[in-house]
Amino acid sequence: MSDERDPGRRLLVLEGGEGAGKTSCMQAACAFLESRGLVYVRSREPGGTELAEQIRDLLLADRTEPVQAMTELLLVFAARVQHLHERIMPALDQGHWVILDRFTDASYAYQGGGRQLGQEIVALFEDIVQGTLRPGRVFWLDVPVATGLDRVQGRQDLDRLDRESLSFMQRVHQVYAERCQQNPHRYHRVDASLPLEQVQYQLIQALAAYVDDVASN
């Protein structure tokens, strides 16, 4: 049965800049949910449906034509509309958990901060597209920008955003930090500069506490 009080209570998000270890932490988080016998949907943004994945490809592909910041933001939210209506909300309405690799905080960080569009325009689109839906808990994998960039240097599949400047990534990090500080009831900071096992341990401890809290209320 769905949680009619706030379906977003079962919406979990992993956020972080490049090299934060989201993929490995996502695997650990899903293993934990399975160990508790919880039914969940795992997805990512941009993406999550056939159309949203096609928009993701448009968004991240290398191209010679400059991509305007507002074009980027509109593409992200276009993909999010599809994802919400075709996958996220149906799962939440059935009482399932949903765990995402990035969600709207990434729009605040990358387009609002990195692209310097500002927070207000992102908040406007958030309200239009999501209504009152907000994640129950956002786990911010916090890694120093230089450390994260060092970690991704050897990757062969860097996309257009992965190749952004140091100053861009510093603005992204700053927005994540500000949002975490401003909303301590919803955000949980994980020190992602530590060895992977310790990062995953922090995440699972925080995730377990949150799942227990939802179950008891």
C-alpha positions in Angstrom: 0.0 0.0 0.0 1.3 3.5 -0.8 2.1 6.0 1.8 -0.6 8.6 1.3 0.8 11.0 3.7 4.0 11.5 1.7 4.9 9.1 -1.1 8.3 10.8 -1.3 9.3 9.2 2.0 10.3 6.1 0.1 12.3 8.1 -2.5 16.0 7.8 -1.9 18.7 9.6 -3.9 22.5 9.3 -4.1 24.1 12.6 -5.1 27.7 13.8 -5.6 30.2 15.2 -8.0 32.5 13.3 -10.3 34.5 10.6 -8.7 32.3 10.4 -5.6 31.8 6.6 -6.0 28.0 6.7 -6.6 28.0 3.5 -8.7 29.7 1.4 -6.0 27.6 2.9 -3.2 24.5 2.3 -5.2 25.3 -1.4 -5.4 25.8 -1.5 -1.6 22.6 0.4 -1.0 20.6 -2.0 -3.2 22.1 -5.0 -1.5 21.0 -3.5 1.8 17.4 -3.0 0.6 17.3 -6.6 -0.6 18.6 -7.8 2.7 15.7 -6.2 4.4 13.3 -7.8 1.9 12.2 -4.4 0.5 10.7 -4.1 -3.0 12.5 -1.3 -4.8 13.2 0.3 -8.1 16.7 1.4 -9.0 17.1 4.1 -11.6 19.2 7.1 -12.7 18.9 10.7 -13.9 19.0 11.8 -16.6 17.4 8.7 -17.8 15.3 5.9 -16.4 12.9 5.3 -19.4 13.5 4.7 -23.1 12.7 8.3 -24.0 14.5 9.8 -21.0 17.6 7.7 -21.9 17.5 9.1 -25.4 17.4 12.6 -24.0 20.3 11.7 -21.8 22.3 10.8 -24.9 21.5 14.1 -26.4 22.4 16.0 -23.3 25.8 14.3 -22.6 27.1 13.7 -26.2 30.2 15.7 -27.3 29.3 18.2 -30.0 30.9 21.2 -31.7 27.8 23.3 -31.3 27.7 25.1 -27.9 25.0 23.8 -25.7 23.2 26.7 -24.0 22.8 26.5 -20.3 19.0 26.8 -20.5 18.8 24.2 -23.2 20.7 21.8 -20.9 18.3 22.6 -18.0 15.2 22.1 -20.2 16.5 18.7 -21.5 17.1 17.6 -17.9 13.6 18.4 -16.8 12.1 17.0 -20.0 13.7 13.7 -19.1 12.6 14.0 -15.5 8.9 14.5 -16.5 9.0 11.1 -18.4 10.9 9.4 -15.6 8.5 10.6 -12.9 5.3 9.7 -14.7 6.4 6.4 -16.3 8.6 4.9 -13.5 9.1 6.8 -10.3 5.5 7.7 -9.3 4.0 4.3 -10.3 6.5 2.6 -8.1 5.9 4.9 -5.1 2.1 4.6 -5.6 2.5 0.9 -5.2 4.3 1.4 -1.9 7.7 0.4 -3.4 11.0 2.1 -2.6 12.8 4.0 -5.3 16.5 4.7 -5.2 18.1 7.0 -7.8 21.6 7.9 -9.0 21.0 11.7 -9.0 17.8 13.6 -9.1 16.8 17.3 -8.8 19.7 18.3 -6.5 21.9 17.6 -9.5 20.0 20.2 -11.4 20.6 22.7 -8.7 24.3 21.8 -8.5 25.1 21.4 -12.2 22.8 23.8 -14.0 22.0 26.2 -11.2 25.6 26.3 -9.8 27.9 25.0 -12.5 26.1 26.8 -15.3 25.4 29.7 -13.1 21.7 29.8 -14.0 20.8 30.4 -10.3 18.7 28.4 -7.9 15.4 30.2 -8.5 14.9 29.0 -12.1 15.7 25.4 -11.0 13.2 25.7 -8.1 10.5 27.0 -10.5 10.9 23.9 -12.8 11.0 21.7 -9.7 7.7 22.9 -8.5 6.1 22.7 -12.0 7.4 19.2 -12.7 7.3 17.6 -9.3 4.6 19.4 -7.5 5.1 18.7 -3.8 7.2 15.5 -4.3 10.6 15.7 -2.7 13.0 12.8 -1.8 12.7 11.5 1.7 16.4 11.3 2.1 19.3 12.5 -0.1 22.7 11.0 0.6 25.4 13.4 -0.5 28.7 11.6 -1.3 31.1 14.5 -0.5 34.5 14.3 -2.0 36.9 17.2 -2.5 36.8 18.3 -6.1 40.5 17.7 -6.8 40.2 14.2 -5.4 37.2 13.3 -7.4 38.7 14.6 -10.6 41.9 12.5 -10.0 39.7 9.4 -9.6 38.1 9.8 -13.0 41.2 10.7 -15.0 41.7 7.1 -16.2 38.1 6.6 -17.4 37.6 6.1 -21.1 33.9 7.0 -21.2 34.0 10.7 -20.0 31.1 12.6 -21.3 30.6 16.3 -22.0 29.9 17.2 -18.3 32.8 15.0 -17.0 35.2 17.2 -19.0 34.0 20.5 -17.5 36.5 22.9 -15.9 37.8 22.9 -12.3 35.9 26.1 -11.5 32.7 24.5 -12.8 33.1 21.5 -10.6 33.9 23.7 -7.6 30.6 25.6 -8.1 28.8 22.2 -8.3 30.4 21.2 -5.0 29.5 24.4 -3.3 25.8 24.1 -4.2 25.7 20.5 -2.9 27.3 21.7 0.4 24.9 24.6 0.8 21.8 22.4 0.2 23.0 19.8 2.7 23.6 22.5 5.3 20.3 24.2 4.7 18.2 21.0 4.8 19.7 18.7 7.5 16.4 17.0 8.0 16.5 15.6 4.4 20.1 15.4 3.5 22.8 13.2 4.9 26.5 13.9 4.2 28.8 10.9 3.6 32.5 11.5 3.7 33.4 10.0 0.3 37.1 10.9 0.5 37.7 7.8 2.7 38.4 4.3 1.4 35.4 2.7 -0.4 34.6 0.2 2.4 34.4 3.1 4.9 32.2 5.2 2.6 29.8 2.3 2.1 29.7 1.6 5.8 28.7 5.3 6.5 26.0 5.1 3.8 24.5 1.8 5.0 24.4 3.0 8.6 22.5 6.1 7.6 20.3 4.2 5.2 19.4 1.7 7.8 18.5 4.4 10.3 16.2 6.1 7.8 14.5 2.9 6.7 13.9 2.0 10.4 12.4 5.5 11.0 10.0 5.2 8.0 9.0 1.7 9.2 8.2 2.9 12.7 6.2 6.0 11.7 
